[in-house]
Amino acid sequence: MCTTCGCGPGEIKIETGKGHAHPHTHADGTSHAHHHDHEHDHGRGHSHDHHHHDHSHAHHQHGDVSTRTVQLERDILAKNQRFADKNRAFLRKNQILSLNLMSSPGSGKTTLLVETLKRMGETPASVIEGDQQTSNDAERIRATGRPAIQINTGKGCHLEAHAVGHAMEHLDLAPRSILFIENVGNLVCPAAFDLGEAKRVVLLSVTEGEDKPIKYPDMFAIADVVVLTKVDLAPHVDLDMEALRANVKRINPRATLLETSIRGEGLKPWL
């Protein structure tokens, strides 16, 4: 059980689109799949001891439960941060621009990516897709001719840096390319987990209402870019666009705010 967000261990699987992956289980009960030897080093030398969270203190019969819970949460985030730092070092060394796209389900992340990739010409780009189940989104990305890796998190409600690092290996990223990471649809948990990305992009559809930034402030507070999607629908929904813009700026005055639509020239600000 992840004390940070409450999600269970689930079964993390990395689906490459090149045969099937083999799941395995760590000492803490977490399962996920890889195609390769674990003693790899992509300049980011992952070992699997990060899943061996020390739960021993949680089994003590004495002491304050909330203190143990806080310590476990810190352990989880610290281990994730170490893998995020390795990912970031590799990406910077190879001058790869990495963007972590986050939002609630249905905001248009995959559609934005598909339409972006279609317009990128010869610029090399790859995608890591995060969902609890299915490879539907990765298949939509691959249909554009770009490589994509699907990470299924099972019961987990966010991507973690360790799995992203393994997906990066499978993608064989080209120097000076762009890596898009589409996180699991969720406006809460992904905000807490650094993946090693250069920039964090939070999408918000106008159909979700103007109050989302103040209902989910942590997510919007960590954004470098906030992309308002489906703005062509704004006249047809009960939305106060000025209030929406104001709420974004209230939570995060430093974020770049872009208003987009897949219709006409509506992606120009994002591109």
C-alpha positions in Angstrom: 0.0 0.0 0.0 1.4 3.4 -1.0 1.0 5.8 1.9 1.6 8.7 -0.4 -1.5 8.2 -2.5 -3.2 5.1 -1.1 -2.9 3.0 -4.2 -2.2 -0.7 -3.9 1.0 -2.3 -5.4 -0.9 -3.5 -8.5 1.1 -5.2 -11.3 3.3 -2.9 -13.3 3.8 -4.1 -16.8 5.9 -2.5 -19.5 4.5 -3.4 -22.9 6.9 -2.6 -25.8 4.9 -3.7 -28.7 7.8 -6.1 -29.5 6.7 -9.4 -28.0 5.4 -9.9 -24.5 7.0 -8.8 -21.2 7.7 -11.1 -18.3 6.3 -9.9 -14.9 8.2 -10.5 -11.7 7.5 -9.9 -8.1 9.7 -8.0 -5.6 10.0 -8.7 -1.9 7.3 -6.2 -1.1 4.8 -7.9 -3.4 5.1 -5.5 -6.3 5.1 -7.1 -9.7 6.2 -5.7 -13.1 7.7 -6.9 -16.3 10.9 -6.4 -18.2 12.6 -8.0 -21.3 16.1 -7.6 -20.1 18.8 -8.3 -17.5 18.4 -6.1 -14.5 22.1 -5.4 -14.2 21.8 -2.8 -17.0 23.2 0.7 -17.2 21.8 3.3 -19.6 24.0 5.8 -17.9 21.4 5.6 -15.2 22.3 2.2 -13.6 19.0 1.0 -12.2 19.1 -1.7 -9.5 15.9 -3.1 -8.1 16.6 -2.5 -4.4 14.3 0.6 -4.6 11.3 -1.7 -4.2 12.6 -3.2 -1.1 11.0 -0.6 1.1 11.9 -1.2 4.7 8.5 -2.0 6.2 9.9 -3.4 9.4 9.1 -0.3 11.4 5.5 -0.6 10.3 5.2 -3.9 12.1 6.3 -2.7 15.5 3.6 -2.9 18.1 4.8 0.3 19.8 5.2 3.8 18.7 3.0 6.3 16.9 1.3 5.0 13.7 1.2 8.4 12.1 5.0 8.8 12.6 5.7 5.5 10.9 3.3 6.3 8.1 5.1 9.6 7.4 8.5 7.9 7.5 7.3 5.3 5.0 6.0 8.0 2.7 9.3 9.8 2.9 11.1 6.5 2.0 8.9 5.9 -1.0 9.4 9.4 -2.3 13.2 9.4 -1.6 13.6 6.2 -3.5 11.6 7.5 -6.4 13.7 10.7 -6.4 16.9 8.8 -6.8 15.6 7.1 -9.9 14.2 10.4 -11.2 17.6 12.0 -10.8 19.2 9.2 -12.8 16.7 9.6 -15.6 17.2 13.4 -15.6 21.0 13.0 -15.8 20.7 10.7 -18.8 18.2 13.0 -20.6 20.3 16.1 -20.0 23.5 14.4 -21.1 21.8 13.5 -24.4 20.0 16.8 -24.7 16.6 15.1 -24.8 13.6 17.4 -24.0 11.3 15.4 -21.7 7.7 16.5 -21.0 5.5 15.0 -18.3 1.9 15.4 -19.4 -0.7 15.2 -16.5 -4.4 15.7 -16.3 -7.7 14.1 -15.3 -9.0 11.3 -17.7 -10.6 12.6 -20.9 -8.9 16.0 -21.0 -7.3 15.2 -24.4 -3.7 14.2 -23.6 -3.5 11.4 -26.1 -5.3 13.4 -28.8 -3.0 16.3 -28.2 0.0 14.0 -28.5 -1.2 12.4 -31.7 -2.0 15.7 -33.4 1.4 17.1 -32.2 3.4 14.2 -33.6 1.6 14.5 -36.9 2.9 18.1 -37.2 6.5 17.5 -36.0 7.9 16.6 -39.4 11.4 15.0 -39.1 11.9 16.0 -35.4 12.6 12.7 -33.6 10.1 12.0 -30.8 9.1 9.1 -28.6 6.2 8.5 -26.2 5.8 6.7 -22.9 2.1 6.0 -22.1 0.9 5.4 -18.6 -2.5 3.8 -17.9 -3.8 1.3 -15.3 -4.8 -1.1 -18.1 -4.8 -1.6 -21.9 -2.4 -0.5 -24.6 -5.0 1.5 -26.5 -3.2 4.9 -26.2 0.2 3.4 -27.2 -1.4 1.9 -30.2 -2.8 5.3 -31.2 0.7 6.8 -30.9 2.3 4.0 -32.9 -0.2 4.6 -35.7 1.6 8.0 -36.3 4.8 6.1 -37.0 6.4 7.2 -33.7 7.8 4.7 -31.1 5.7 4.3 -27.9 6.0 2.2 -24.8 3.0 1.4 -22.7 3.3 1.2 -18.9 0.3 -0.4 -17.2 0.3 0.4 -13.5 -2.4 -2.0 -12.4 -3.9 -0.6 -9.2 -1.3 2.2 -9.2 -2.6 5.7 -10.0 0.6 7.3 -11.2 3.8 6.6 -13.0 7.1 6.2 -11.1 10.6 7.1 -12.1 11.8 3.5 -12.0 9.4 2.2 -14.6 9.9 5.3 -16.8 13.7 4.6 -16.7 13.1 1.0 -18.0 10.8 2.3 -20.7 13.4 4.8 -21.8 15.8 1.9 -22.3 13.4 0.1 -24.6 12.8 3.2 -26.6 16.5 3.6 -27.4 16.2 7.4 -27.3 18.0 9.5 -29.9 20.1 12.4 -28.7 18.5 15.8 -29.2 15.0 14.2 -29.5 11.8 14.8 -27.6 10.3 12.4 -25.0 6.6 12.8 -24.2 5.5 11.0 -21.0 1.7 10.7 -20.7 1.0 10.1 -17.1 -2.0 8.1 -15.7 -5.2 10.2 -15.8 -5.3 11.7 -12.2 -5.2 15.2 -10.8 -3.7 14.1 -7.5 -1.0 11.5 -7.2 1.2 12.1 -10.3 2.0 15.6 -8.8 4.1 13.9 -6.0 6.3 11.8 -8.2 9.2 13.3 -10.2 10.0 11.2 -13.2 13.1 13.0 -14.3 11.3 15.2 -16.8 12.5 18.7 -17.8 9.0 20.3 -17.8 5.6 19.4 -16.3 2.6 20.0 -18.5 -0.9 20.0 -16.9 -3.9 19.8 -19.3 -7.3 21.0 -18.3 -10.3 20.7 -20.6 -12.8 23.6 -20.6 -15.5 20.9 -20.1 -14.1 20.2 -16.6 -15.2 23.6 -15.1 -13.3 26.6 -13.9 -12.8 25.4 -10.3 -10.4 22.5 -11.0 -7.2 24.5 -10.3 -8.4 25.5 -6.8 -9.9 22.0 -6.1 -6.6 20.3 -7.0 -4.0 23.0 -6.2 -1.0 20.7 -5.8 -1.2 19.5 -9.4 -1.5 23.0 -10.9 1.2 24.4 -8.5 3.9 22.2 -9.9 3.1 22.9 -13.6 5.5 24.7 -15.9 2.8 24.8 -18.5 -1.0 24.7 -18.2 -2.7 23.8 -21.5 -6.4 24.5 -21.7 -7.9 22.0 -24.2 -11.1 21.9 -26.2 -11.5 25.7 -26.1 -13.7 25.5 -29.1 -16.3 24.0 -26.8 -16.2 26.9 -24.3 -19.3 28.7 -25.8 -21.3 25.5 -25.5 -20.6 24.7 -21.8 -21.4 26.5 -18.6 -18.0 28.0 -18.1 -16.6 31.3 -16.9 -13.4 31.4 -19.0 -12.0 34.5 -17.2 -12.5 32.8 -13.8 -10.7 29.7 -15.2 -7.7 31.8 -16.3 -7.7 33.6 -12.9 -7.8 30.4 -10.9 -4.8 29.0 -12.8 -2.9 32.2 -12.2 -4.0 32.3 -8.6 -2.5 28.9 -7.9 0.5 29.2 -10.2 1.4 32.7 -11.5 4.6 31.5 -13.0 3.1 28.8 -15.3 2.7 29.5 -19.0 -1.0 29.3 -19.9 -1.9 28.1 -23.4 -5.4 27.8 -24.9 -5.7 25.1 -27.5 -8.1 23.2 -29.7 -7.4 20.4 -32.3 -9.6 22.3 -34.8 -8.1 24.7 -37.3 -5.0 26.5 -36.0 -6.0 25.7 -32.4 -2.7 23.9 -31.7 -0.5 26.8 -32.8 0.2 28.1 -29.3 1.3 24.7 -28.1 3.4 23.9 -31.1 
